[in-house]
């Protein structure tokens, strides 16, 4: 068995892992290693050939592949080891990481710090509770994207898309361009799940209809999908009897949500936030275990890769500081909680002495509101406020807090979004 | 007179007395029913009602209902095609259907100098009821005393220990726990204990099966709590059937088939029986979509289609009424949450003609809830409806309220091949020499399977006393490596020997490329994504093949040297990919 000692091991070479590895290196960490299960870096970005990436980060619209390449090129200028085609099978509580690949067999890695950057996975048909038979032709949007963009195959001729999240919208356009007849996008909720710009560019521009408060309730066909039944739902998301409609199709594309990939976090028994379904992190994106950091979609599913990279940098810098002994690991945490119309906040807790000048908070609203004020409160006082014309659940809000405004009183911070 | 009794009961049952039902009774006490009713459920109810009449051997239920349309099967065109292509084969025994029963029989008979062909209409074996089974090797306690089911269940359960060693499949005996919450039930189970200990139970007919069931234990409230701390509420006591076992049903099926193949049996997949021809009231030829097979014995293990196969030799004396059962699998995060398949006594939501289901555990540690039991006219109706899941959730809720709906990773259903007597039919045909019925095999068909094989073996030997044993019979089978079960050192060694085991394809279940290649090249090759899943577990985890699906498809295409577009999800025309995007 091969045994390796490193300072930081980064699990996953997608956008979060790339940014984290580079940042850890930049901050003076000696031995940084990325473990990547695929044969190239970039993660899911490699199958995202559409543009819209990097507007915040690079100030221009890039494709997913180009965005990844920018980071990969930078990574190559540093002495960072990448183990390709290698998968982590287990992490022990003493931080021993077991990975494996064809060439080396089982590899036992002893890192001083770990950065979890495994990304997220797609919800499946069972989790969306679609009834009926289980034929072929029911695929998640990411799988369809892989088949079309990477492997070069079309999985059907007539498609129905369930879910109006960004991947669903992107795939509506992509399939249309490939000659697949997209019969409609169906969304259980009464508002779209994806970014407004994607609705305009992927549906409106291609005359694809979106059906809100409507869902796919049943698949038909024992062998190959022959059609789906869609139905309208009421405000409690219950099917309205009599609204059922049969649609003939041979492809049902599921874009019904993403879930942080946390097998390894669970093995380590990290504290998991039930709201994000990812590990609870602090201002350094350190998890409940000292020296174990998390970055990107493992923490919560972000809608922009730019944010994923940012959290990777925070975690990478955090790991470097941890190794240098610069992090206070004993100070009591100050919690940050979700207030009015806020569904979650990341990070969930902070240590005042570890804060830098600015503290970015990432959060989402529960429901759409117009003319709102986003505020961060400490007891009765607002330490941060900002007006937003409109807030939507699919669009993550990022607020940068001036940390010198946080008092030493150790009172929890509450994030509120209110109409004004 | 049976006929009068049947007519009497039909006229005196208020819900159905207004229907005109034709009744005829053959000399061997088979009742044939005809007529038209409103709903399918009534067809089934009438069948059951008549089957319960004393003296009735079985029921051929030709009643139709207005709410469903049942398509007549006509194989004439396909038969003509086979006859035209002229393909001919010969063997001693044809087994129709490669489910758990067919495979067990094939293995039992492969000990002898017999040329055996097993025909399977699907692209894989065990693809019907076998694969959609909860994997319980029932203790035999609940089977109705005096039935064939009861006898074979007890015997089969006992045989599993040795069989699992011989054939190297996963088998555990966690036992099965029933807990109770009322003083009344406590008393009832004390009484049972008394009857068992004193042997008095043998004097009461309805208790005889229970008296014959070994390994029964009575647990106090504390013992229940200790054994299963996560059960809902505070049970007053429990009843543990220690002989209850669990398996992965398809794994047993593959093990049996592979051992039969090692001993010379031939399995023909994608091969559908179209007709059976007789000469002088003896089986002569089986016509399939591929060839005409001349043989001396035909064993009908065709599951839900057993009645239609029997009809081909004019010996249909039972009707199979399909009963759908749905099951839900819970995420592995709950591994260890329950260690014993458990049920709660005194819940009234149990459905008729099923053991009622409950919370079970798979050998891999997933919790499994179900099954349901819903009568359906359609033998291919493998759908799951919202009502099925409501029932399943209710079952699960009875056992624990901690496991939530969103922890379900998949649900599916299969069809039980029930006859109206609700018992197994295993016998040589009285009309056609060489034809053996193995029909009505529903639960506990998996538990009984080894005993079913044994019983059919005896029938075959009785028919032909000249059959001799093979000198070179191989009684054991070894499974291919399961990477996830090895120690890190063993894994390392395996990868060094064969680097294909060094690449994980299914990250949820830790399944390697090597295991998938093994599956595709197995004695019964896994040629579809679902077949690979059942053999290797790739795609059985929480992402349900979202990640590994495309990779498994690629490996299948590569190993079978076929285009990606020809790989199917589950055989037939269930293609995953339509065409190349740049072709």
Interface residues (C-beta under 8 A of the other chain):
Chain A: X1 X37 X85 X87 X89 X98 X100 X101 X102 X103 X104 X105 X106 X108 X121 X122 X124 X125 X126 X127 X129 X131 X132 X133 X134 X135 X136 X137 X139 X140 X142 X143 X146 X147 X148 X151 X152 X153 X154 X155 X156 X157 X178 X218 X222 X223 X224 X250 X263 X266
Chain B: X333 X380 X382 X383 X384 X385 X386 X389 X406 X408 X409 X410 X411 X412 X488 X489 X491 X492 X493 X495 X496 X499 X500 X502 X503 X504 X507 X508 X510 X542 X543 X544 X546 X547 X549 X550 X554 X564 X565 X568 X569 X570 X571 X572 X573 X574 X575 X576 X577 X578 X579 X580 X581 X582
